[in-house]
Amino acid sequence: MAARTFKARRLPDDGPRNGWYETLPPPPPARRVTGRKRVDFAVIGAGTCGCAAARRLGELRPDETVALVEAARVGYGTSGRNAGFMLDHHSHGGMRHFETARKNDRLFAAGTAHLRDLVQKHQIRCQWSDWGRIYVAAEDAAETDLKAVSDGFDALEVPWQGLGRDELEGVTGSRFYRRGVRAGGSALVQPAAMMRGLAATLPANVTLYEESPVLEIGTTGGFRIACPDGTIEACRIVLANHVFAEEMGILRHRIVPLASFASLTEPLSDAQMGQLGSEGEFGLLPANPNGSTVRLTLDRRILMRNSLHYARDKRFAPELIDEVAGTHRRSIARRWPDLGEVALAGTWGGILGFTRNEGAVFGEVRDGIWAVMSSDAAPMTKGAIAGKLLAEHICGVDSELLRLMLSLPRAALLPPDPILRFFVRRRIGRIAAAGPGEK
């Protein structure tokens, strides 16, 4: 491979808040990359893909060393910012590429089972609950979207149960929703806590480095990874840093970065909990893409997530976060009028990656540089199994699941900005116009 240096144009910066992370006890001091380290494998990014890849590399190559390098703290970035749904199956309506969707669905189920096994094996305290999820519709127009969800489950041969307004009120305490589709099998978690637990239980030959953003990667005589206070020399590299891979000049024009925003309340009082149904927790997913993802957590908090933005710059301005917090308060009040002023523990943004063809970023992208990225639906469970399978692919461990992963189409090329920005923003506008009352 010819000598080359990949320099980061923009470093990860997820913003000052992550409510999930801030409700946890402070972590121990970070181990940073300092001085000069030499390892066999370097995995860049300690989200769900990176932790899974590093864990499996450590298991398969116990006599070799693995460095897992994270720009911030584990659980603070993208994988600790999601809504905490560990989806074993997912129907998002339409499914233009059904054969690809069917393959992905098998991977989602495998990822959920893998994460469940790890949480149970290592007794990770992350509020894991096998409650399932309910897809919901609040308007007439959204009932068409809900029908597409149930049709998708039928095509995937996933059992589901229809719920009416009275049944949804029994679960949520609100008459906001007209109809729902309930499916079991999936789990609900505190995602930042789960990510911390996964990173804390890695094999002994895997070393986690945090607060060590990668400034550049040099390819002269192996790989040299430069961080602010030190370097890592590695024989092989795994890029598991999600949409920030393109900031290194690698995997550009493959992923559409979309930001979604969430708020988490402070714990509710007994009186407030009395307004929220009879089950003590729930997880709601919107049938319409303009709707809100809503959870009642086991520690008595409401999570509200909605509002889509094109996120090419990967930054969240304070005024945008303030605006979104107001939107979330109104969304809570529409469902539970007496809870509109409940205190928020935090409001934050997180970046989702979407492909044009439900394709995969998976495999060797340059000599000695491998990449894995979780995109489209079910990013946590797909990411967990994809990271594990990539490590097995690197180490020559064959399996039916790996062959399934390799059979997915490669993520299709996208037009560059400003063309992509124009089309994505137009699509977001159409989504908002089609379901204004769902948020």
C-alpha positions as CSV (number, residue, x, y, z in Angstrom):
1,M,0.0,0.0,0.0
2,A,1.4,3.4,-1.0
3,A,2.2,5.7,1.9
4,R,-0.7,8.1,2.7
5,T,-1.9,10.2,5.6
6,F,-5.6,10.7,6.4
7,K,-6.2,13.8,8.4
8,A,-9.4,14.5,10.3
9,R,-11.2,17.6,9.0
10,R,-13.6,17.7,11.9
11,L,-13.4,16.0,15.3
12,P,-16.4,14.4,17.0
13,D,-18.3,16.8,19.1
14,D,-21.7,15.6,20.3
15,G,-22.5,18.7,22.2
16,P,-22.5,19.5,25.9
17,R,-25.4,17.3,27.0
18,N,-26.6,13.7,27.0
19,G,-29.3,13.1,29.5
20,W,-28.8,9.4,29.7
21,Y,-25.1,9.8,30.5
22,E,-25.7,12.6,33.0
23,T,-28.1,10.5,35.1
24,L,-25.2,8.0,35.7
25,P,-22.5,8.2,38.4
26,P,-19.3,9.9,37.2
27,P,-17.0,7.4,35.5
28,P,-13.4,6.8,36.7
29,P,-10.7,9.0,35.1
30,A,-10.2,8.2,31.4
31,R,-7.1,6.4,30.2
32,R,-5.8,8.5,27.3
33,V,-3.4,7.7,24.5
34,T,-0.1,9.0,25.7
35,G,3.4,8.4,24.5
36,R,3.9,5.6,21.9
37,K,1.8,2.4,21.9
38,R,2.2,-0.7,19.7
39,V,-0.7,-3.1,19.1
40,D,-1.9,-5.7,16.7
41,F,-5.3,-4.1,16.1
42,A,-6.6,-0.6,16.6
43,V,-10.4,-0.1,16.7
44,I,-11.4,3.5,16.3
45,G,-14.7,4.3,17.9
46,A,-16.1,2.7,21.1
47,G,-19.8,2.7,20.2
48,T,-21.8,-0.4,19.7
49,C,-19.9,-1.4,16.5
50,G,-16.5,-0.7,18.0
51,C,-17.1,-2.4,21.3
52,A,-18.4,-5.5,19.6
53,A,-15.5,-5.7,17.1
54,A,-12.9,-5.1,19.8
55,R,-14.5,-7.8,22.1
56,R,-14.6,-10.4,19.4
57,L,-11.0,-9.7,18.2
58,G,-9.8,-10.0,21.7
59,E,-11.6,-13.4,22.1
60,L,-10.4,-14.8,18.8
61,R,-6.8,-13.6,19.1
62,P,-6.1,-13.9,22.8
63,D,-2.3,-13.6,22.3
64,E,-2.6,-10.4,20.3
65,T,-3.3,-6.8,21.6
66,V,-6.2,-4.6,20.7
67,A,-6.6,-0.9,21.3
68,L,-10.1,0.5,21.4
69,V,-9.8,4.3,20.9
70,E,-12.7,6.7,21.7
71,A,-12.8,10.4,21.1
72,A,-15.0,11.2,24.2
73,R,-16.2,8.9,26.9
74,V,-17.9,5.6,26.3
75,G,-21.7,6.0,26.4
76,Y,-21.5,9.8,25.8
77,G,-21.6,9.6,22.0
78,T,-24.0,8.3,19.4
79,S,-24.5,4.8,20.9
80,G,-25.4,6.3,24.3
81,R,-27.7,8.9,22.8
82,N,-30.3,6.7,21.2
83,A,-33.8,6.0,22.6
84,G,-32.8,2.7,24.1
85,F,-34.8,0.3,21.8
86,M,-32.9,-3.0,21.2
87,L,-35.0,-4.1,18.2
88,D,-35.1,-7.7,17.2
89,H,-37.4,-7.0,14.3
90,H,-38.4,-3.8,12.7
91,S,-41.1,-2.8,10.2
92,H,-40.9,0.7,9.0
93,G,-43.5,0.5,6.2
94,G,-43.0,0.3,2.5
95,M,-39.8,-1.7,2.6
96,R,-38.8,-0.9,-1.0
97,H,-36.0,-3.4,-0.9
98,F,-37.8,-6.4,0.8
99,E,-35.1,-9.0,0.3
100,T,-32.5,-6.7,1.9
101,A,-35.0,-5.9,4.7
102,R,-35.5,-9.6,5.3
103,K,-31.8,-10.2,5.6
104,N,-31.4,-7.2,7.9
105,D,-34.2,-8.4,10.1
106,R,-32.3,-11.7,10.7
107,L,-29.3,-9.6,11.7
108,F,-31.4,-7.4,14.1
109,A,-32.6,-10.6,15.9
110,A,-29.1,-11.9,16.2
111,G,-27.8,-8.6,17.5
112,T,-30.6,-8.4,20.1
113,A,-29.8,-12.0,21.3
114,H,-26.1,-11.2,21.4
115,L,-26.6,-8.1,23.5
116,R,-29.0,-9.9,25.8
117,D,-26.5,-12.6,26.4
118,L,-23.7,-10.1,27.2
119,V,-25.9,-8.1,29.6
120,Q,-26.9,-11.3,31.4
121,K,-23.4,-12.8,31.4
122,H,-21.7,-9.8,32.8
123,Q,-24.7,-8.6,34.9
124,I,-24.6,-5.2,33.3
125,R,-26.9,-2.8,35.2
126,C,-28.6,-1.0,32.3
127,Q,-32.4,-1.3,33.1
128,W,-32.7,-4.1,30.5
129,S,-36.3,-5.0,30.0
130,D,-37.9,-7.4,27.5
131,W,-41.0,-5.2,27.3
132,G,-41.2,-5.0,23.5
133,R,-42.5,-2.0,21.7
134,I,-45.7,-0.5,20.3
135,Y,-45.9,1.4,17.0
136,V,-48.5,4.1,17.3
137,A,-50.6,6.5,15.2
138,A,-52.4,9.6,16.4
139,E,-54.1,10.9,13.2
140,D,-56.1,9.4,10.4
141,A,-53.2,9.9,7.9
142,A,-50.9,8.0,10.2
143,E,-53.1,5.0,10.3
144,T,-52.0,4.3,6.7
145,D,-48.4,4.3,8.0
146,L,-49.5,1.9,10.8
147,K,-51.1,-0.4,8.3
148,A,-47.8,-0.5,6.4
149,V,-46.0,-1.5,9.7
150,S,-48.4,-4.4,10.3
151,D,-48.1,-5.5,6.6
152,G,-44.4,-5.4,6.9
153,F,-44.5,-7.6,10.0
154,D,-46.8,-10.0,8.1
155,A,-44.3,-10.2,5.3
156,L,-41.5,-10.9,7.7
157,E,-43.6,-13.4,9.6
158,V,-43.4,-11.5,12.9
159,P,-46.4,-11.8,15.2
160,W,-48.1,-8.6,16.3
161,Q,-51.2,-7.5,18.2
162,G,-53.5,-4.6,17.3
163,L,-54.4,-2.1,20.0
164,G,-57.2,0.5,20.1
165,R,-57.4,3.8,21.8
166,D,-58.7,2.4,25.1
167,E,-56.0,-0.3,25.2
168,L,-53.3,2.3,24.5
169,E,-54.7,4.5,27.2
170,G,-54.4,1.6,29.6
171,V,-50.7,1.3,28.7
172,T,-49.8,5.0,28.5
173,G,-52.5,6.9,30.5
174,S,-53.1,9.1,27.4
175,R,-55.8,9.1,24.8
176,F,-53.5,10.9,22.3
177,Y,-53.1,7.8,20.2
178,R,-55.9,6.2,18.1
179,R,-54.3,2.9,17.2
180,G,-51.2,0.8,17.8
181,V,-49.4,-2.3,16.7
182,R,-47.6,-4.2,19.6
183,A,-44.8,-6.7,19.0
184,G,-42.7,-8.5,21.6
185,G,-39.1,-9.7,21.5
186,S,-37.3,-6.3,21.6
187,A,-35.8,-4.9,24.7
188,L,-35.6,-1.4,26.4
189,V,-32.4,-0.2,28.0
190,Q,-30.6,2.7,29.4
191,P,-28.2,3.0,26.5
192,A,-25.4,5.0,28.1
193,A,-25.3,2.5,31.0
194,M,-25.3,-0.4,28.6
195,M,-22.4,1.0,26.6
196,R,-20.4,1.6,29.8
197,G,-21.0,-1.9,30.9
198,L,-20.0,-3.4,27.6
199,A,-16.7,-1.4,27.6
200,A,-16.0,-2.4,31.2
201,T,-16.2,-6.1,30.5
202,L,-13.9,-6.4,27.5
203,P,-11.3,-9.2,27.3
204,A,-8.0,-8.5,29.2
205,N,-6.0,-8.1,25.9
206,V,-8.3,-5.2,24.9
207,T,-7.3,-1.7,26.2
208,L,-9.8,1.1,26.1
209,Y,-8.5,4.6,25.5
210,E,-10.9,7.5,26.0
211,E,-10.7,11.3,25.5
212,S,-8.3,10.5,22.6
213,P,-9.7,11.8,19.3
214,V,-7.8,10.6,16.3
215,L,-6.2,13.5,14.5
216,E,-4.6,11.5,11.6
217,I,-3.8,8.1,10.3
218,G,-0.5,7.5,8.5
219,T,0.0,4.4,6.4
220,T,3.8,4.2,6.2
221,G,5.1,0.8,7.3
222,G,1.8,-0.3,9.0
223,F,-0.4,2.3,10.6
224,R,0.4,5.2,12.8
225,I,-2.6,6.8,14.7
226,A,-2.0,10.2,16.0
227,C,-4.0,11.5,19.0
228,P,-3.4,14.8,20.9
229,D,-1.1,13.3,23.5
230,G,0.4,10.2,21.9
231,T,0.4,7.7,19.0
232,I,-0.6,4.1,18.4
233,E,1.2,1.9,15.9
234,A,-1.0,-0.9,14.6
235,C,-0.8,-3.7,12.1
236,R,-4.5,-3.4,11.2
237,I,-7.2,-0.8,11.8
238,V,-11.0,-1.1,12.2
239,L,-13.0,2.1,11.6
240,A,-16.1,2.0,13.8
241,N,-16.5,5.8,14.2
242,H,-19.8,6.0,12.4
243,V,-20.3,9.1,10.2
244,F,-17.0,10.5,11.3
245,A,-15.2,8.1,9.1
246,E,-15.9,10.5,6.2
247,E,-14.1,13.2,8.1
248,M,-10.9,11.2,7.7
249,G,-11.6,11.2,3.9
250,I,-12.7,7.5,4.0
251,L,-16.2,6.2,3.1
252,R,-17.4,9.6,1.8
253,H,-20.8,9.9,0.0
254,R,-22.2,6.7,1.4
255,I,-24.2,7.7,4.5
256,V,-26.9,10.4,4.9
257,P,-26.4,11.9,8.4
258,L,-29.7,12.8,10.1
259,A,-29.9,14.3,13.5
260,S,-32.8,13.4,15.9
261,F,-33.2,15.0,19.3
262,A,-34.3,13.8,22.7
263,S,-35.2,15.1,26.1
264,L,-35.2,13.1,29.3
265,T,-37.2,14.3,32.3
266,E,-36.2,14.1,36.0
267,P,-37.8,11.2,37.9
268,L,-41.6,11.6,38.2
269,S,-43.4,11.7,41.5
270,D,-45.9,9.1,42.6
271,A,-48.8,11.5,41.6
272,Q,-47.2,12.1,38.2
273,M,-46.7,8.4,37.6
274,G,-50.4,7.8,38.3
275,Q,-51.1,9.6,35.0
276,L,-49.0,7.2,32.9
277,G,-50.9,3.9,32.7
278,S,-50.6,0.7,34.5
279,E,-47.5,-1.1,33.3
280,G,-44.8,1.0,34.9
281,E,-42.9,1.4,31.7
282,F,-43.5,1.5,27.9
283,G,-41.8,2.1,24.6
284,L,-43.6,3.7,21.7
285,L,-42.3,4.1,18.2
286,P,-44.1,6.4,15.7
287,A,-45.7,4.8,12.6
288,N,-45.3,8.1,10.8
289,P,-41.7,9.4,10.5
290,N,-42.7,12.8,11.8
291,G,-44.0,11.3,15.0
292,S,-42.3,11.0,18.4
293,T,-40.5,8.1,20.0
294,V,-41.7,8.0,23.6
295,R,-40.6,6.0,26.6
296,L,-41.4,5.7,30.3
297,T,-38.3,4.2,31.9
298,L,-38.0,1.9,34.8
299,D,-36.5,4.8,36.8
300,R,-39.7,6.8,36.2
301,R,-38.5,9.2,33.5
302,I,-40.2,10.2,30.3
303,L,-38.0,10.2,27.1
304,M,-39.4,12.3,24.2
305,R,-37.5,12.1,20.9
306,N,-38.5,13.9,17.6
307,S,-37.4,16.6,15.2
308,L,-35.2,15.7,12.2
309,H,-32.4,17.8,10.8
310,Y,-29.8,17.2,8.1
311,A,-26.6,16.9,10.0
312,R,-23.7,17.2,7.6
313,D,-21.8,19.6,9.9
314,K,-22.3,17.2,12.9
315,R,-22.8,20.1,15.3
316,F,-25.8,21.1,17.5
317,A,-26.0,24.8,18.2
318,P,-27.3,25.8,21.7
319,E,-30.2,27.8,20.2
320,L,-31.3,24.7,18.3
321,I,-31.2,22.6,21.5
322,D,-33.3,25.2,23.3
323,E,-35.8,25.2,20.4
324,V,-36.0,21.4,20.5
325,A,-36.5,21.4,24.3
326,G,-39.5,23.6,23.8
327,T,-40.9,21.2,21.2
328,H,-40.4,18.3,23.5
329,R,-42.3,20.0,26.3
330,R,-45.2,20.7,24.0
331,S,-45.1,17.0,22.8
332,I,-45.3,15.8,26.5
333,A,-48.2,18.3,27.2
334,R,-50.2,17.0,24.2
335,R,-50.1,13.5,25.7
336,W,-50.3,14.4,29.4
337,P,-51.4,18.0,29.9
338,D,-50.4,18.1,33.5
339,L,-46.8,17.1,32.8
340,G,-45.9,19.8,30.3
341,E,-43.7,21.7,32.8
342,V,-41.9,18.6,34.3
343,A,-38.2,19.3,34.8
344,L,-35.9,18.0,32.1
345,A,-32.6,16.3,33.0
346,G,-31.2,17.1,29.5
347,T,-31.9,17.7,25.9
348,W,-29.5,16.5,23.2
349,G,-29.0,15.5,19.6
350,G,-27.6,12.3,18.1
351,I,-26.8,11.4,14.5
352,L,-28.4,8.5,12.6
353,G,-26.9,7.2,9.4
354,F,-29.1,6.2,6.4
355,T,-28.2,4.7,3.1
356,R,-29.9,5.1,-0.2
357,N,-30.4,1.3,-0.7
358,E,-30.5,-0.2,2.8
359,G,-26.9,-1.3,2.0
360,A,-24.0,-2.0,4.4
361,V,-20.7,-0.4,5.2
362,F,-18.8,-3.6,6.1
363,G,-15.4,-5.1,5.1
364,E,-12.0,-4.0,4.0
365,V,-12.0,-0.6,2.5
366,R,-8.2,-0.2,2.0
367,D,-5.3,-2.6,2.6
368,G,-5.4,-3.3,6.3
369,I,-8.2,-0.8,7.0
370,W,-11.6,-2.4,7.8
371,A,-14.8,-0.5,8.4
372,V,-18.2,-1.2,9.9
373,M,-21.0,1.2,10.3
374,S,-24.5,0.7,11.6
375,S,-27.1,2.5,9.5
376,D,-30.8,2.7,8.8
377,A,-33.2,0.9,11.2
378,A,-32.2,-0.8,14.4
379,P,-28.7,0.7,14.7
380,M,-27.8,-0.8,18.1
381,T,-28.7,-4.4,17.4
382,K,-27.5,-4.3,13.8
383,G,-24.3,-2.6,15.0
384,A,-23.6,-5.1,17.7
385,I,-23.8,-8.1,15.4
386,A,-22.1,-6.3,12.5
387,G,-19.1,-5.5,14.7
388,K,-18.9,-9.0,16.0
389,L,-19.1,-10.4,12.4
390,L,-16.5,-8.1,11.1
391,A,-14.0,-9.3,13.7
392,E,-14.8,-12.9,12.6
393,H,-14.4,-12.0,9.0
394,I,-11.0,-10.5,9.7
395,C,-10.0,-13.6,11.6
396,G,-11.3,-16.1,9.0
397,V,-14.2,-17.4,11.1
398,D,-17.0,-18.4,8.7
399,S,-20.7,-18.7,9.6
400,E,-24.1,-18.5,8.1
401,L,-24.7,-15.1,9.6
402,L,-21.4,-13.8,8.2
403,R,-22.4,-15.0,4.7
404,L,-25.7,-13.2,5.2
405,M,-23.9,-10.0,6.2
406,L,-21.6,-10.2,3.2
407,S,-24.6,-10.8,0.8
408,L,-26.0,-7.3,1.7
409,P,-25.5,-4.7,-1.0
410,R,-22.8,-2.2,-0.5
411,A,-24.1,1.2,0.6
412,A,-24.8,3.1,-2.6
413,L,-23.1,6.3,-3.6
414,L,-24.8,9.5,-2.8
415,P,-24.7,12.9,-4.5
416,P,-22.4,15.5,-2.8
417,D,-23.7,18.6,-1.1
418,P,-25.4,20.9,-1.8
419,I,-27.4,18.5,-4.0
420,L,-27.9,16.0,-1.2
421,R,-28.7,18.7,1.3
422,F,-31.5,20.0,-0.9
423,F,-33.1,16.6,-1.4
424,V,-32.9,15.6,2.2
425,R,-34.3,18.9,3.5
426,R,-37.2,18.6,1.0
427,R,-37.9,15.1,2.1
428,I,-37.9,16.2,5.8
429,G,-40.4,19.0,4.9
430,R,-42.7,16.5,3.2
431,I,-42.6,14.2,6.2
432,A,-43.5,17.1,8.5
433,A,-46.4,18.2,6.3
434,A,-47.7,14.6,6.1
435,G,-48.0,14.1,9.9
436,P,-48.1,17.5,11.6
437,G,-50.2,16.2,14.6
438,E,-48.0,13.1,15.2
439,K,-45.2,15.0,17.0
